[in-house]
Amino acid sequence: QVQLVESGGGLVQPGGSLRLSCVASGISFTIYAMGWYRQIPGKQRELVASITPGRNTNYADFVKGRFTISRDNAKKMVYLEMNNLKPEDTAMYYCTRLRNGVPEYWGQGTQVTVSS
């Protein structure tokens, strides 16, 4: 059974930090790129960051310099360190496995709310 389980979301003040985690089970992990997407109600899901098996990273312009993606292949986990959070970062954040740049499986998401 394929599972991607995200955690770590919550309510944080502007300028604050959060660390999201995603654990994968039931799927091959090591040889695939992984990514974090986010979705604001009423808008399309958008790529936030991705990381290749060799740990090359790619970031959306709106998070460059603030977010860091990383992975632990032994634990089948991928992380998203988010710093200097802004109200516009408020969204549901999803972990996904990427095949040729296309998202495959999705988790249930974890809500991030940035508000004072």
Secondary structure, DSSP 8 states (H G I E B T S, - for coil): --EEEEE--EEE-TT--EEEEEEEESS--TTSEEEEEEE-TTS--EEEEEE-TT--EEE-GGGTTTEEEEEETTTTEEEEEE-S--GGG-EEEEEEEEETTEEEEE---EEEEE--
